[in-house]
Amino acid sequence: DQQVKQNSPSLSVQEGRISILNCDYTNSMFDYFLWYKKYPAEGPTFLISISSIKDKNEDGRFTVFLNKSAKHLSLHIVPSQPGDSAVYFCAASDPSYDKVIFGPGTSLSVIP
Amino acid sequence: EAQVTQNPRYLITVTGKKLTVTCSQNMNHEYMSWYRQDPGLGLRQIYYSMNVEVTDKGDVPEGYKVSRKEKRNFPLILESPSPNQTSLYFCASSLLGTGGDTQYFGPGTRLTVL
């Protein structure tokens, strides 16, 4: 059973609008969450992260929100740009096992 | 340039023919890991290494071997590949290996086992 879920396999957004990518997790022991972005034919690259002691982290156009009670996090991209078109992976860190669990990814298309 | 390199980038092989995918990082990172990416399943960890001569199983280790004889290299070995190992493979490294540490990924190796 997947511990990190991204229930939207794909998302299309108009350029300039907000993109919201969602992620749910099941393990309450996860204490750190990361988003990675992946272009075709390249490896994933780190985008933004958030510790479980925070509920929001912002970096330029990218903001991650964490709702611990709901075991839910979301990535907001404002404004969306065509270069943001990529697959986005949500990941959660389990401190007990020195490992990171990745979700299945959401493919974002930003339409010019 | 700080990077993780993998070779080969593409490989087509036949069932049972041993192969090795190499991985090297030039960032002096302690932690290295192998993942496979399959549609709908995301990235699943195969093996990881916290330091030289220290390796451990990830979530899907069956059919794979690794070794960490030098800090910079972490090869993935398939002794007897099978078609269900057809996948996209990524090597990654991070400085400390703690869960929240940013991982740097290689460009990927697309493996097809016939």
Interface residues (C-beta under 8 A of the other chain):
Chain A: Q2 V4 Q6 P9 D31 Y32 L34 Y36 A41 E42 G43 P44 T45 F46 S49 S51 F89 A91 S93 D94 P95 Y97 D98 K99 V100 F102 G103 P104 G105
Chain B: V4 Y35 G40 L41 G42 L43 R44 Q45 Y48 M50 G58 F90 A92 G97 T98 G99 G100 T102 Q103 Y104 F105 G106 P107 G108
